[in-house]
Amino acid sequence: MPPKQSITLTEAELRLMKLLWSRGASTVADLVQALTPDNPLAYTSVLTTLRILEKKLYVRHRQEGRAFLYSPCVAEHEASRSEVRHVLQRFFSNSHEQLLLSLLGDSDITPDELRRLKDAIAAAPEDSPEHIRQSEKPSTDGGRS
């Protein structure tokens, strides 16, 4: 039985997606040229990776002359949200709280990042989907709050 295809992006896939998001439609040769000299990929590796991304529905291609132009069909913010949801489900049992507590417990968090997180939490609307789900849960104190 072949291994299950992952919906998450490998490092090589993400490198190519970042190029496509910033450059727009590109040929394989364009992408090979745009890769950094300290971390290059061969033409065939880029082509193989683009074909995998196409199977994952992250990119599509169209023919222009003799070349194929590859374009992203998933926006960067959608891909990042999907990756975060995947981590949230896999490692934190879909608990946003546990994910945030894990981030806050990271010793690498800067005071500025911590301040921005606090500001974002303070600015979150009270009627956010998570707040609504919490308020719809039955009370465990017999209706006394």
Residue pairs with C-beta under 8 A, 6 or more apart in sequence:
5 55
5 56
7 56
7 82
7 86
8 82
8 83
8 86
9 17
9 58
9 79
9 83
12 41
12 45
12 49
13 49
13 52
13 53
13 56
13 58
15 35
15 39
15 41
16 31
16 46
16 49
16 50
16 53
17 53
17 58
17 59
17 72
17 76
17 79
18 76
19 26
19 31
19 34
19 35
20 26
20 31
20 59
20 70
20 71
20 72
21 72
21 75
21 76
23 30
23 34
24 71
25 62
25 69
25 70
25 71
26 34
26 69
26 70
26 71
27 67
27 68
27 69
27 70
28 43
28 46
28 47
28 50
28 67
28 68
28 70
29 43
29 67
31 46
31 50
31 70
32 40
32 41
32 42
32 43
32 46
35 41
35 46
41 49
50 59
50 61
50 70
53 59
53 70
54 60
54 61
54 70
57 73
57 74
58 72
58 73
58 74
58 79
59 70
59 71
59 72
59 73
60 70
60 71
60 73
61 68
61 69
61 70
61 71
62 68
62 69
62 71
63 69
74 82
87 99
88 94
88 95
88 96
88 99
91 99
92 98
92 99
92 102
96 130
100 117
103 109
103 117
104 114
104 117
124 131
125 131
139 145
